[in-house]
């Protein structure tokens, strides 16, 4: 057997596998002898069928199978031994004619196209600068966090006059055009939380109101979408299109959130007993927790920015014609040319990032060892327990759960992706120049969504 490589250009080549008759004759004969031992042909006992009859009946199929095995093995060995960095797998050359005859077997030649993985240079170094945005944890942010905690552990109390953030309980009733109650119209009790109303004009309708007061209002203005509106009025979503805008809301109760006091009782609900004893200690603890929480968001934003930079600035050329044919031939289900064209740009983007990531990992000897993956999975599991205020199990049980979780292919892929992203972030932080910027929380959120 022999392989001849013809370089077409920097991204494409043709591999021609030459197979002499001596390369396959023995294998074909062995395979036919196996068929002879098990073949059931009328008039002959098993194992006593004439070899010529077996050859006539199975010869071409066995020859094709053995040639296919030889060709695949030869190609694989050649690519490995010559360290060819290719995309996908070799595919039969589209315009190649069969060299050799299955009727009179002799020498054969099979030609295959290959597409080379492109070479490129990563455009980042210590001279490449990126913003490293961090949330400025000031008194305004701390006050808001503390108020949210106090509200979470506060209690609802009844009050007589409504204010901005109160919750109103009452009844929606459908009206006639004249303003009178509609006979057999919609009538349903509901709750309106003023602090969540998006329109200030709508919210103002309900402020400074007393129990028993009646407000004319379109219920659409105080609901969030069709599902919420239907629930508020006690109807199905099917009837919303024909729904009138003429309704009144009668206040039956006004509830206000009374904030929990800043006391040892609250501190012990938020943290382990004795960890926080004063308001100053509470502010310090919240500040540290926020800094830790936002550090992950800072890392994700940096990784996103470097990713976008790499995808924009890294010049990569692909053997596109080869890849389109390879996609079509390797797909499990039939795929049309139009389907390939429609998704091809997204495919190239995904392939480009895969090559960039592989290059980073390879050139910097970044690896994901099995032990690292297990330990990382244990950290994720422990974090889940902590999120619900539960202590993590003993290490042995945590390890067993992690190993079992990693046997699930979908779960394992997600965990490997997370760990790979973490390692990429560490590489980026150690490689590029970082310009640390402290920004306000709202500005940080805007950038995170961008």
ZAMARGU-4260 file (C-alpha; in steps of 0.2 Angstrom, whole numbers, plus 5000, padded with zeros to 4 digits):
<rodrens>
0) 5000/5000/5000 | 5006/5017/4996 | 4999/5035/4999 | 5002/5049/4987 | 4998/5067/4993
5) 4995/5081/4980 | 4994/5098/4988 | 4981/5109/4980 | 4983/5124/4990 | 4987/5129/5008
10) 4970/5123/5014 | 4967/5108/5002 | 4975/5092/4997 | 4971/5075/4989 | 4977/5059/4996
15) 4977/5044/4984 | 4978/5027/4992 | 4986/5014/4980 | 4982/4996/4985 | 4991/4981/4977
20) 4982/4964/4975 | 4994/4956/4987 | 4988/4969/5001 | 4970/4962/5001 | 4970/4944/4993
25) 4974/4935/5009 | 4961/4945/5019 | 4948/4942/5007 | 4951/4923/5006 | 4951/4922/5025
30) 4934/4932/5026 | 4927/4920/5012 | 4932/4905/5022 | 4923/4911/5037 | 4907/4913/5026
35) 4910/4896/5019 | 4909/4888/5037 | 4893/4896/5041 | 4884/4898/5024 | 4868/4889/5022
40) 4865/4885/5004 | 4852/4872/4998 | 4860/4855/4993 | 4876/4858/5003 | 4880/4854/5021
45) 4887/4868/5032 | 4905/4870/5029 | 4905/4860/5013 | 4900/4873/5001 | 4912/4874/4986
50) 4924/4889/4988 | 4920/4895/4971 | 4901/4896/4974 | 4905/4906/4990 | 4917/4917/4980
55) 4903/4920/4967 | 4890/4924/4979 | 4900/4935/4992 | 4916/4939/4983 | 4912/4957/4978
60) 4904/4962/4994 | 4919/4955/5004 | 4932/4963/4993 | 4923/4980/4995 | 4923/4978/5014
65) 4941/4973/5015 | 4946/4987/5003 | 4937/4999/5013 | 4945/4994/5029 | 4962/4994/5021
70) 4959/5011/5014 | 4953/5019/5031 | 4967/5011/5041 | 4980/5017/5028 | 4973/5035/5028
75) 4973/5036/5047 | 4990/5029/5049 | 4997/5041/5035 | 4988/5056/5043 | 4995/5052/5060
80) 5013/5048/5055 | 5014/5064/5045 | 5006/5074/5058 | 4993/5082/5046 | 4982/5094/5055
85) 4965/5092/5046 | 4947/5097/5048 | 4934/5083/5049 | 4939/5067/5040 | 4945/5063/5022
90) 4930/5062/5010 | 4930/5053/4993 | 4936/5065/4979 | 4920/5071/4970 | 4927/5069/4952
95) 4938/5054/4954 | 4936/5039/4943 | 4937/5021/4951 | 4954/5014/4946 | 4953/4995/4947
100) 4939/4982/4943 | 4928/4972/4955 | 4925/4959/4941 | 4944/4956/4938 | 4952/4962/4954
105) 4969/4968/4953 | 4977/4985/4959 | 4966/4998/4966 | 4967/5017/4968 | 4956/5028/4979
110) 4957/5047/4980 | 4951/5057/4995 | 4950/5076/4998 | 4956/5083/5014 | 4955/5100/5022
115) 4969/5107/5032 | 4966/5116/5049 | 4971/5134/5045 | 4986/5141/5054 | 4984/5158/5062
120) 4991/5170/5075 | 4982/5175/5091 | 4981/5194/5092 | 4982/5196/5111 | 4998/5199/5122
125) 5003/5209/5136 | 5002/5224/5125 | 4983/5221/5122 | 4973/5231/5134 | 4955/5227/5141
130) 4944/5235/5154 | 4941/5226/5170 | 4925/5233/5176 | 4921/5232/5195 | 4906/5237/5204
135) 4909/5252/5215 | 4902/5246/5232 | 4897/5263/5239 | 4885/5267/5253 | 4870/5269/5241
140) 4872/5251/5235 | 4875/5245/5253 | 4859/5254/5259 | 4849/5246/5245 | 4855/5229/5249
145) 4851/5231/5267 | 4834/5238/5264 | 4831/5223/5252 | 4836/5211/5266 | 4825/5220/5279
150) 4810/5219/5267 | 4813/5200/5264 | 4812/5197/5283 | 4799/5211/5286 | 4781/5208/5289
155) 4765/5215/5280 | 4755/5226/5291 | 4738/5235/5287 | 4737/5254/5284 | 4724/5267/5280
160) 4732/5277/5266 | 4741/5270/5251 | 4759/5275/5247 | 4772/5271/5233 | 4777/5253/5238
165) 4760/5247/5245 | 4750/5232/5240 | 4732/5235/5237 | 4719/5221/5239 | 4702/5224/5230
170) 4690/5219/5217 | 4689/5223/5198 | 4672/5225/5191 | 4667/5228/5173 | 4657/5243/5169
175) 4645/5248/5155 | 4649/5263/5144 | 4638/5274/5155 | 4650/5270/5170 | 4637/5259/5179
180) 4641/5241/5184 | 4638/5229/5170 | 4625/5216/5173 | 4634/5198/5174 | 4650/5207/5170
185) 4667/5202/5176 | 4669/5203/5195 | 4685/5197/5203 | 4696/5200/5218 | 4714/5204/5214
190) 4730/5212/5221 | 4740/5227/5214 | 4758/5230/5220 | 4761/5248/5217 | 4780/5247/5217
195) 4780/5235/5202 | 4769/5246/5191 | 4779/5252/5176 | 4769/5268/5172 | 4771/5282/5184
200) 4754/5289/5178 | 4745/5273/5182 | 4754/5271/5199 | 4748/5289/5204 | 4730/5284/5202
205) 4732/5272/5217 | 4742/5283/5228 | 4735/5292/5244 | 4719/5282/5243 | 4709/5275/5257
210) 4700/5258/5260 | 4683/5259/5251 | 4689/5271/5237 | 4685/5267/5219 | 4697/5270/5205
215) 4692/5268/5186 | 4706/5259/5177 | 4709/5248/5162 | 4716/5232/5170 | 4728/5230/5156
220) 4738/5245/5164 | 4741/5236/5180 | 4745/5218/5173 | 4760/5210/5165 | 4755/5202/5149
225) 4740/5191/5144 | 4742/5177/5157 | 4744/5189/5171 | 4728/5199/5165 | 4718/5183/5164
230) 4723/5178/5181 | 4719/5195/5188 | 4701/5195/5181 | 4698/5177/5183 | 4695/5173/5165
235) 4704/5163/5151 | 4716/5170/5139 | 4704/5167/5125 | 4693/5181/5130 | 4706/5194/5132
240) 4705/5201/5114 | 4687/5206/5116 | 4689/5212/5134 | 4682/5229/5138 | 4693/5243/5145
245) 4679/5249/5156 | 4683/5243/5174 | 4683/5250/5192 | 4694/5244/5206 | 4687/5245/5224
250) 4701/5245/5238 | 4696/5233/5252 | 4713/5232/5261 | 4730/5241/5260 | 4746/5232/5265
255) 4763/5239/5268 | 4779/5230/5271 | 4786/5234/5288 | 4805/5232/5287 | 4813/5221/5299
260) 4823/5229/5313 | 4842/5229/5312 | 4845/5218/5327 | 4853/5202/5332 | 4838/5193/5328
265) 4839/5198/5309 | 4858/5196/5309 | 4856/5178/5315 | 4843/5174/5302 | 4855/5181/5288
270) 4871/5173/5295 | 4877/5160/5307 | 4874/5165/5325 | 4887/5177/5332 | 4895/5180/5315
275) 4887/5198/5313 | 4883/5208/5329 | 4882/5226/5323 | 4876/5236/5309 | 4894/5241/5304
280) 4899/5222/5304 | 4883/5219/5293 | 4889/5232/5281 | 4906/5225/5280 | 4900/5208/5278
285) 4888/5213/5264 | 4902/5223/5255 | 4913/5207/5256 | 4899/5196/5249 | 4895/5208/5235
290) 4913/5210/5230 | 4914/5191/5229 | 4898/5189/5219 | 4903/5203/5207 | 4920/5196/5204
295) 4912/5182/5194 | 4902/5194/5184 | 4918/5204/5181 | 4927/5189/5175 | 4913/5184/5163
300) 4913/5201/5156 | 4931/5201/5153 | 4930/5184/5145 | 4916/5190/5134 | 4926/5205/5128
305) 4942/5195/5124 | 4931/5182/5115 | 4923/5196/5104 | 4940/5204/5101 | 4948/5187/5096
310) 4933/5183/5085 | 4935/5200/5076 | 4954/5201/5075 | 4959/5183/5072 | 4962/5181/5053
315) 4957/5163/5049 | 4954/5155/5032 | 4944/5139/5029 | 4943/5126/5015 | 4925/5131/5013
320) 4921/5120/4998 | 4928/5105/5007 | 4919/5108/5023 | 4902/5110/5014 | 4904/5093/5006
325) 4911/5085/5022 | 4895/5092/5031 | 4884/5084/5018 | 4892/5067/5018 | 4895/5066/5037
330) 4877/5071/5042 | 4867/5057/5049 | 4851/5064/5040 | 4850/5070/5023 | 4854/5089/5021
335) 4851/5100/5006 | 4863/5113/4999 | 4851/5127/5004 | 4851/5121/5022 | 4870/5120/5022
340) 4872/5138/5015 | 4859/5145/5027 | 4869/5139/5043 | 4886/5139/5036 | 4892/5156/5043
345) 4886/5151/5060 | 4896/5134/5058 | 4912/5143/5053 | 4910/5155/5068 | 4908/5140/5080
350) 4923/5131/5071 | 4934/5147/5072 | 4931/5148/5091 | 4934/5130/5093 | 4951/5132/5084
355) 4956/5147/5094 | 4952/5139/5111 | 4961/5123/5105 | 4976/5133/5100 | 4976/5143/5117
360) 4975/5126/5127 | 4988/5118/5117 | 5001/5132/5116 | 5000/5135/5135 | 4998/5117/5140
365) 4981/5120/5148 | 4973/5103/5152 | 4957/5097/5160 | 4962/5082/5170 | 4949/5070/5177
370) 4954/5074/5195 | 4952/5093/5191 | 4935/5090/5184 | 4929/5079/5199 | 4935/5092/5211
375) 4927/5106/5201 | 4910/5097/5201 | 4911/5095/5220 | 4914/5113/5221 | 4898/5116/5211
380) 4888/5104/5221 | 4894/5112/5238 | 4889/5129/5231 | 4872/5122/5227 | 4870/5116/5245
385) 4876/5133/5252 | 4864/5142/5241 | 4849/5134/5250 | 4858/5136/5267 | 4862/5118/5269
390) 4879/5111/5274 | 4888/5100/5261 | 4889/5081/5263 | 4905/5073/5269 | 4919/5073/5255
395) 4916/5054/5251 | 4898/5057/5248 | 4901/5073/5238 | 4914/5063/5227 | 4902/5049/5224
400) 4889/5061/5218 | 4901/5071/5207 | 4907/5055/5199 | 4889/5049/5196 | 4884/5066/5189
405) 4899/5066/5177 | 4892/5049/5169 | 4878/5059/5162 | 4885/5065/5145 | 4874/5081/5144
410) 4879/5086/5162 | 4897/5082/5160 | 4898/5092/5144 | 4891/5107/5153 | 4903/5105/5167
415) 4918/5103/5156 | 4913/5119/5146 | 4912/5129/5163 | 4929/5123/5168 | 4936/5126/5151
420) 4929/5144/5152 | 4936/5146/5169 | 4954/5141/5163 | 4952/5153/5148 | 4948/5167/5160
425) 4963/5163/5170 | 4974/5163/5154 | 4966/5180/5148 | 4969/5188/5165 | 4987/5182/5165
430) 4990/5187/5147 | 4982/5204/5143 | 4984/5221/5151 | 4970/5225/5162 | 4963/5242/5166
435) 4953/5241/5182 | 4938/5253/5182 | 4926/5255/5197 | 4909/5259/5190 | 4892/5261/5198
440) 4881/5246/5199 | 4868/5252/5186 | 4882/5255/5174 | 4889/5238/5178 | 4872/5230/5174
445) 4871/5239/5158 | 4888/5233/5152 | 4884/5215/5158 | 4869/5215/5147 | 4878/5223/5132
</rodrens>
